[in-house]
């Protein structure tokens, strides 16, 4: 693309179906109008020429005076014919211009009417996501191709909803059922370790098994929370302060922050950002973000936590120092079992569910998660939730 094309590209209209139909209708109307004007003009010129020829052929050649008069009359008729032809041409051009405008307007109206069902289908389909697959297009129109398209999309949405529900139900049921054998194994270890004179090697093995069982139990708990959040279930929905819940999460992790030699910078105003939803799920979301900042940090590093309200949203921003990360890999951390620099099935770098749980809980509350690799190193996590009105009563949950 040349420089001129690059400069004119923003001015080019988008090639939509409506625009193509408008052009087609407009050209057809314009051709029809031009044909009508051409036929009318041709008939007028033909009749005028015939009349002039008839006068010339009917003049008596024996009378010179009459001949001169007839020749003068023919000359005047030729001038009149030329004037009428010129005027007809001007009128035809004006009429053609008017018809061009009318053709474009009529074509635009007809095209808009033709693609209106497509706009409705597109807007409804764009609004439907994995969180509201129960919605349908429910297109109410005549039995035509558009109705068939809408019904096909509704069928596809129904199959997707069934597949998503089955997947979430399986994860929830499997996670719940697997906790029973874990509890049994942990109880068996406790009974074995309670016996007198347990060899040191056996005690070390039991301790290691207990640690692994705790990790598996944490993984199953994370799967349960993830399935619960993805299903959109918000138990005990209420309005509360995002800053207050964040401050409580930081207070409970003071020992871990101090043990890692981290410096904490907190700006969590308790009355600034209010949200509505499940305190338990939002608390788990905040815990995961802060734990991630503590775990994936450098020794004697830093953590910055801030809550704020702006533009109708409540925001939680958590930043931490560390190594320089790749933005492409960071962008995938919101998906389950995605970690940087660790195998998918390993436990050394966590279960890989922390930030995916954060993303699911934020989405269940109508918000979003944004992950950014800091150019200086480390990670910046931003959670955006819809801002709620502060409760009027002082005794409201907060």
NORCOR-V626417 format. One record per backbone hydrogen bond with DSSP energy under -1.0 kcal/mol. CO is the residue of the C=O (numbers start at 1). NH is the residue of the N-H. E is the energy in kcal/mol with one decimal. If there is no record, write none. Layout:
co=CO nh=NH e=E
co=CO nh=NH e=E
//
This chain:
co=2 nh=6 e=-2.3
co=3 nh=7 e=-2.2
co=4 nh=8 e=-2.1
co=5 nh=9 e=-1.0
co=14 nh=16 e=-2.0
co=16 nh=20 e=-2.1
co=17 nh=21 e=-2.7
co=18 nh=22 e=-2.4
co=19 nh=23 e=-2.3
co=20 nh=24 e=-2.2
co=21 nh=25 e=-3.0
co=22 nh=26 e=-2.8
co=23 nh=27 e=-2.4
co=24 nh=28 e=-2.1
co=25 nh=29 e=-2.6
co=26 nh=30 e=-2.4
co=27 nh=31 e=-2.7
co=28 nh=32 e=-2.3
co=29 nh=33 e=-2.5
co=30 nh=34 e=-2.7
co=31 nh=35 e=-2.4
co=32 nh=36 e=-2.3
co=33 nh=37 e=-2.4
co=34 nh=38 e=-2.3
co=35 nh=39 e=-2.4
co=36 nh=40 e=-2.4
co=37 nh=41 e=-2.6
co=38 nh=42 e=-2.5
co=39 nh=43 e=-2.4
co=40 nh=44 e=-2.1
co=41 nh=45 e=-2.4
co=42 nh=46 e=-2.3
co=43 nh=47 e=-2.3
co=44 nh=48 e=-2.1
co=45 nh=49 e=-2.3
co=46 nh=50 e=-2.0
co=47 nh=51 e=-2.1
co=48 nh=52 e=-1.9
co=49 nh=53 e=-2.2
co=50 nh=54 e=-2.1
co=51 nh=55 e=-1.7
co=52 nh=56 e=-1.8
co=53 nh=57 e=-2.3
co=54 nh=58 e=-1.6
co=63 nh=67 e=-1.7
co=64 nh=68 e=-2.4
co=65 nh=69 e=-2.2
co=66 nh=70 e=-2.7
co=67 nh=71 e=-2.7
co=68 nh=72 e=-2.6
co=69 nh=73 e=-2.6
co=70 nh=74 e=-2.7
co=71 nh=75 e=-2.4
co=72 nh=76 e=-2.4
co=73 nh=77 e=-2.5
co=74 nh=78 e=-2.5
co=75 nh=79 e=-2.3
co=76 nh=80 e=-2.9
co=77 nh=81 e=-2.8
co=78 nh=82 e=-2.8
co=79 nh=83 e=-2.7
co=80 nh=84 e=-2.9
co=81 nh=85 e=-2.7
co=82 nh=86 e=-2.4
co=83 nh=87 e=-2.7
co=84 nh=88 e=-2.9
co=85 nh=89 e=-2.3
co=86 nh=90 e=-2.3
co=87 nh=91 e=-2.7
co=88 nh=92 e=-2.4
co=89 nh=93 e=-2.2
co=90 nh=94 e=-2.4
co=91 nh=95 e=-2.8
co=92 nh=96 e=-2.7
co=93 nh=97 e=-2.3
co=94 nh=98 e=-2.4
co=95 nh=99 e=-2.6
co=96 nh=100 e=-2.1
co=97 nh=101 e=-2.0
co=98 nh=102 e=-2.6
co=99 nh=103 e=-3.0
co=100 nh=104 e=-2.3
co=101 nh=105 e=-2.4
co=102 nh=106 e=-3.0
co=103 nh=107 e=-2.7
co=104 nh=108 e=-2.3
co=105 nh=109 e=-2.3
co=106 nh=110 e=-2.7
co=107 nh=111 e=-2.6
co=108 nh=112 e=-2.5
co=109 nh=113 e=-2.1
co=110 nh=114 e=-2.1
co=111 nh=115 e=-2.3
co=115 nh=119 e=-2.0
co=116 nh=120 e=-2.0
co=117 nh=121 e=-2.4
co=118 nh=122 e=-2.6
co=119 nh=123 e=-2.6
co=120 nh=124 e=-2.2
co=121 nh=125 e=-2.5
co=122 nh=126 e=-2.3
co=123 nh=127 e=-1.3
co=124 nh=128 e=-1.1
co=129 nh=132 e=-1.3
co=132 nh=135 e=-1.7
co=142 nh=144 e=-1.8
co=144 nh=148 e=-2.0
co=145 nh=149 e=-2.2
co=146 nh=150 e=-2.5
co=147 nh=151 e=-2.4
co=148 nh=152 e=-2.1
co=149 nh=153 e=-2.2
co=150 nh=154 e=-2.3
co=151 nh=155 e=-2.2
co=152 nh=156 e=-2.2
co=153 nh=157 e=-2.6
co=154 nh=158 e=-2.1
co=155 nh=159 e=-2.0
co=156 nh=160 e=-2.4
co=157 nh=161 e=-2.7
co=158 nh=162 e=-2.1
co=159 nh=163 e=-2.2
co=160 nh=164 e=-2.8
co=161 nh=165 e=-2.6
co=162 nh=166 e=-2.3
co=163 nh=167 e=-2.2
co=164 nh=168 e=-2.6
co=165 nh=169 e=-2.6
co=166 nh=170 e=-2.2
co=167 nh=171 e=-2.3
co=168 nh=172 e=-2.5
co=169 nh=173 e=-2.7
co=170 nh=174 e=-3.0
co=171 nh=175 e=-2.4
co=172 nh=176 e=-2.1
co=173 nh=177 e=-2.8
co=174 nh=178 e=-2.2
co=178 nh=182 e=-1.3
co=179 nh=183 e=-2.3
co=180 nh=184 e=-2.1
co=181 nh=185 e=-2.5
co=182 nh=186 e=-2.4
co=183 nh=187 e=-2.2
co=184 nh=188 e=-2.2
co=185 nh=189 e=-2.1
co=186 nh=190 e=-2.0
co=187 nh=191 e=-2.2
co=188 nh=192 e=-2.4
co=189 nh=193 e=-2.4
co=190 nh=194 e=-1.1
co=199 nh=203 e=-2.3
co=200 nh=204 e=-2.4
co=201 nh=205 e=-2.1
co=202 nh=206 e=-2.6
co=203 nh=207 e=-2.2
co=204 nh=208 e=-2.1
co=205 nh=209 e=-2.6
co=206 nh=210 e=-2.5
co=207 nh=211 e=-1.9
co=208 nh=212 e=-2.2
co=209 nh=213 e=-2.6
co=210 nh=214 e=-2.3
co=211 nh=215 e=-1.8
co=212 nh=216 e=-2.5
co=213 nh=217 e=-2.5
co=214 nh=218 e=-2.1
co=215 nh=219 e=-2.3
co=216 nh=220 e=-2.6
co=217 nh=221 e=-2.3
co=218 nh=222 e=-2.2
co=219 nh=223 e=-2.2
co=220 nh=224 e=-2.2
co=221 nh=225 e=-2.2
co=222 nh=226 e=-2.6
co=223 nh=227 e=-2.7
co=224 nh=228 e=-2.3
co=225 nh=229 e=-2.6
co=226 nh=230 e=-2.7
co=227 nh=231 e=-1.5
co=228 nh=233 e=-1.6
co=229 nh=232 e=-1.4
co=238 nh=277 e=-2.8
co=240 nh=275 e=-2.5
co=241 nh=245 e=-1.9
co=242 nh=246 e=-2.0
co=243 nh=247 e=-2.4
co=244 nh=248 e=-2.0
co=245 nh=249 e=-1.9
co=246 nh=250 e=-2.2
co=247 nh=251 e=-2.4
co=248 nh=252 e=-1.8
co=250 nh=253 e=-1.1
co=251 nh=254 e=-1.2
co=253 nh=257 e=-2.3
co=254 nh=258 e=-2.5
co=255 nh=259 e=-2.6
co=256 nh=260 e=-1.4
co=257 nh=262 e=-2.4
co=258 nh=261 e=-1.5
co=260 nh=300 e=-1.7
co=263 nh=303 e=-2.9
co=265 nh=305 e=-3.1
co=267 nh=307 e=-2.4
co=269 nh=272 e=-1.1
co=273 nh=242 e=-2.8
co=274 nh=388 e=-3.2
co=275 nh=240 e=-2.6
co=277 nh=238 e=-2.7
co=278 nh=282 e=-2.5
co=279 nh=283 e=-2.6
co=280 nh=284 e=-2.0
co=281 nh=285 e=-2.3
co=282 nh=286 e=-2.6
co=283 nh=287 e=-2.5
co=284 nh=288 e=-2.3
co=285 nh=289 e=-1.9
co=286 nh=290 e=-2.4
co=287 nh=291 e=-2.9
co=288 nh=292 e=-2.2
co=289 nh=293 e=-1.9
co=290 nh=294 e=-2.1
co=291 nh=295 e=-2.9
co=292 nh=296 e=-2.4
co=295 nh=297 e=-1.2
co=298 nh=301 e=-1.5
co=301 nh=263 e=-2.1
co=302 nh=321 e=-1.5
co=303 nh=265 e=-2.7
co=304 nh=319 e=-2.9
co=305 nh=267 e=-2.7
co=306 nh=317 e=-3.0
co=308 nh=315 e=-3.2
co=310 nh=313 e=-1.3
co=312 nh=387 e=-2.0
co=313 nh=310 e=-2.4
co=314 nh=385 e=-2.8
co=315 nh=308 e=-2.0
co=316 nh=383 e=-2.8
co=317 nh=306 e=-2.2
co=318 nh=381 e=-3.1
co=319 nh=304 e=-2.7
co=320 nh=379 e=-1.1
co=323 nh=378 e=-2.6
co=326 nh=330 e=-2.4
co=327 nh=331 e=-2.3
co=330 nh=333 e=-1.6
co=332 nh=335 e=-1.8
co=335 nh=338 e=-1.1
co=343 nh=346 e=-1.1
co=347 nh=350 e=-1.5
co=352 nh=337 e=-2.0
co=353 nh=357 e=-2.6
co=354 nh=358 e=-1.7
co=355 nh=359 e=-2.5
co=356 nh=360 e=-2.3
co=357 nh=361 e=-2.7
co=358 nh=362 e=-2.5
co=359 nh=363 e=-2.3
co=360 nh=364 e=-2.3
co=361 nh=365 e=-1.2
co=362 nh=367 e=-3.4
co=363 nh=366 e=-1.8
co=368 nh=384 e=-2.3
co=370 nh=382 e=-2.6
co=372 nh=380 e=-2.8
co=374 nh=377 e=-1.5
co=378 nh=374 e=-1.8
co=379 nh=320 e=-1.9
co=380 nh=372 e=-2.3
co=381 nh=318 e=-2.8
co=382 nh=370 e=-2.6
co=383 nh=316 e=-2.3
co=384 nh=368 e=-2.1
co=385 nh=314 e=-3.2
co=393 nh=396 e=-1.4
//
